[in-house]
Amino acid sequence: MAHSHHHDHHCHEHPLPDFRRAFFAGILLNTGFIIVEAIWGLKAHSLALLADAGHNASDVLALAMAWIAASLTKRKPSSRFTYGMRSSSIIASLANAVVLLVVVGGIGWESILRLTQPEMANSTTIMAVAALGILINGGTALLFISGRKSDLNIRAAFQHMAADMLISLCVVVSGALMLATHWLWLDPLMSLIISVLIIFSTWELLEESMVLALQAVPRHVDPEAVKEFLKRLPGVREVHDLHIWAMSTTDIASSVHLVMAGGHPGDAFIRNIAHEMEHDFNISHTTIQIEVGDMSDECPLAPDHII
């Protein structure tokens, strides 16, 4: 068996060191804002503010869990955890999605009940607190704006904070409309709208986390394209037992059997495959088994239905 793994630490390091302070500042700012929103949301009887506070709490939790998971993924492999703890980032993303959907479900149910029995809410307070949210979420988004094009995690943080800023803007608009019309149902309606927006934005995260947790092929990798690439390699007669899975939210591994009648082509051939797999498919850890295709001793893993 030939085993090759090639890592590009510049591509897979996350979060980038230059943005550690940005994550820390974002967590502190949003934690303070959550406290403000929760206090004034209760005082003003505003479900819209409480809904947004719940959303911001989930954001802080997500940032914190992602930060912890990123630290765990850097731990060295051990005899028990042979891949280290890289998959902790997948567990963190799945947990964040589930917690967020549970919180939103509770807020949505309370909003429906409040629609049938509207309560007076302090529109001025709602507008003031939500306006503060625009400043805080917008300021946090600016912390990540310079790195949003070069790092997927930074881009996700930027988009999340920018979305929160827009949600706070919606709350300001609903407060202004309530002040002008005295329609009490606007507040629970806005909290329902916020809940629906969060569900839509979270569903993809939940789905992708579940897929990665089940060791499916990551969405951006085409297994057929990988197989065709391997088949076109010189001297390769057959490709079987191809597996592609995520070791973490950023690292992908693969293993495959190559039937080569001429025998093992040498270590340079294996290293070149590993390099091409990372360059073309972002697969950073490739394990290759070379077989000569002796019909008297056929590989038991050759059939597609055998794992």
C-alpha positions, -999 to 999 in steps of 0.1 A, spaced: 0 0 0 13 34 -9 2 62 15 6 98 7 -7 129 23 1 165 14 -9 195 34 -9 232 25 -11 249 58 -16 283 43 -48 271 27 -63 251 56 -53 272 86 -84 288 102 -92 312 116 -63 332 103 -41 346 131 -48 382 119 -85 378 126 -83 362 161 -88 396 177 -117 403 154 -135 371 165 -128 379 202 -141 415 197 -171 403 178 -180 379 207 -176 406 233 -196 432 214 -225 408 206 -226 394 241 -230 429 255 -257 436 230 -276 405 238 -278 416 274 -291 450 264 -317 435 240 -329 409 265 -334 435 293 -351 461 271 -370 435 252 -386 424 284 -392 459 296 -408 469 263 -427 436 259 -411 433 224 -409 398 209 -390 413 180 -362 424 203 -362 390 222 -362 371 189 -332 391 177 -315 386 211 -320 349 207 -305 351 172 -275 370 184 -270 346 213 -269 317 188 -243 338 168 -221 342 198 -225 305 206 -216 296 170 -185 318 171 -174 304 204 -179 268 195 -162 274 161 -133 290 179 -130 260 203 -134 235 175 -107 253 155 -83 249 184 -92 212 188 -85 206 151 -49 217 156 -43 190 182 -18 164 171 -30 128 162 -27 102 189 -28 64 190 -66 67 198 -75 97 177 -55 89 146 -69 119 127 -65 142 157 -97 160 166 -104 176 133 -140 164 131 -149 185 162 -155 213 137 -183 192 121 -198 184 154 -197 221 164 -215 232 132 -242 205 136 -247 214 173 -250 251 164 -276 244 137 -298 223 160 -296 247 190 -305 276 167 -335 259 152 -348 249 187 -345 285 199 -362 299 168 -390 273 171 -398 285 206 -398 322 196 -420 314 166 -445 296 187 -447 325 212 -451 349 183 -481 330 170 -497 331 205 -490 368 208 -506 375 174 -539 362 188 -535 384 219 -513 414 210 -497 434 239 -486 470 240 -449 474 232 -427 504 236 -420 513 200 -394 540 209 -374 515 230 -376 489 203 -363 513 177 -335 526 199 -322 491 209 -325 478 173 -306 509 160 -278 500 185 -279 466 169 -273 480 135 -242 498 147 -228 468 166 -236 442 139 -224 465 112 -192 473 131 -186 436 137 -191 429 100 -165 455 92 -139 436 113 -141 408 88 -145 428 55 -108 427 45 -106 389 46 -139 379 32 -125 372 -3 -96 351 8 -110 329 36 -143 310 37 -146 312 75 -140 350 75 -165 354 47 -191 334 66 -186 356 97 -189 388 76 -221 376 59 -236 365 92 -230 399 109 -242 417 78 -274 397 79 -278 405 116 -275 442 107 -303 439 82 -325 421 107 -320 449 132 -329 473 105 -362 454 100 -369 457 137 -364 495 135 -388 496 106 -415 477 125 -411 499 155 -415 530 133 -447 515 118 -461 507 152 -454 542 164 -473 556 134 -502 531 132 -505 517 167 -509 482 151 -498 460 180 -496 429 158 -467 443 139 -442 433 167 -451 396 168 -454 395 130 -418 409 127 -406 383 152 -422 356 130 -405 370 99 -372 371 117 -377 334 127 -385 323 92 -354 341 78 -332 324 104 -347 290 96 -339 295 59 -304 306 66 -298 278 91 -313 249 71 -284 247 47 -259 247 76 -279 218 93 -281 198 60 -244 202 52 -234 194 88 -255 163 87 -240 152 54 -204 157 67 -212 139 99 -224 109 79 -190 110 60 -207 117 27 -187 133 -2 -185 171 5 -208 191 -17 -181 208 -38 -163 176 -47 -175 156 -77 -166 119 -71 -171 110 -108 -146 137 -118 -121 123 -93 -126 88 -106 -122 99 -142 -90 117 -132 -76 86 -117 -86 64 -146 -67 87 -170 -34 82 -151 -8 64 -172 -7 26 -164 -40 26 -145 -63 -2 -157 -90 0 -131 -101 22 -102 -122 8 -74 -130 12 -37 -129 50 -40 -139 68 -8 -140 106 -2 -150 121 31 -145 152 53 -121 150 82 -132 185 93 -152 214 78 -121 223 58 -100 191 54 -110 163 30 -95 128 28 -98 100 2 -87 64 -3 -86 44 -35 -74 12 -51 -56 15 -84 -51 -16 -106 -18 -13 -124 -5 -44 -143 30 -30 -144 31 -29 -106 40 -1 -82 52 29 -103 73 45 -76 69 71 -48 71 101 -72 40 89 -90 21 87 -57 33 121 -46 22 136 -79 -13 121 -75 -16 135 -40 -5 170 -53 -31 169 -82 -58 157 -58 -52 187 -36 -48 212 -64 -78 201 -85 -102 187 -58 -90 202 -25 -84 167 -11 -55 171 12 -51 136 25 -49 108 -1 -43 71 5 -36 49 -25 -33 11 -27 -17 -3 -58 -27 -37 -71 -15 -56 -102 -49 -72 -110 -40 -108 -105 -73 -126 -114 -64 -155 -91 -65 -132 -61 -91 -105 -70 -96 -77 -45 -126 -84 -24 -134 -47 -22 -136 -42 -60 -175 -44 -63 -192 -10 -58 -216 -24 -32 -189 -37 -9 -175 -13 17 
